[in-house]
Amino acid sequence: MTKYPIFGLLFALAANAFSQTKLLRDYGIEIGILKTGINNSITDVSGVSVGHVTLIKGESIRTGVTAILPYSGNLSTNTVSSD
């Protein structure tokens, strides 16, 4: 018996949900107290940008990188506060 059976249940529901392209909230399970944004995406947060690049070389090399920029200012000279 697991110490935290709810995590097993959530994992099983999530696995099933993703295989059928449904979300946990489609099953009545909501995580957190905040409402989702219009697109239910990180980019719903004002000022946040997301970029992605995939590199394909030949038949066997597939790699990529995703960058999440918390705001449009200079991250090297200006820190970002979480509050």
Secondary structure, DSSP 8 states (H G I E B T S, - for coil): --S-HHHHHHHHHHHHHHHTT--GGGGT---SSS---SSSSGGGSTT-EEEEEEEEETTTEEEEEEEEESSSS-TTTS-----
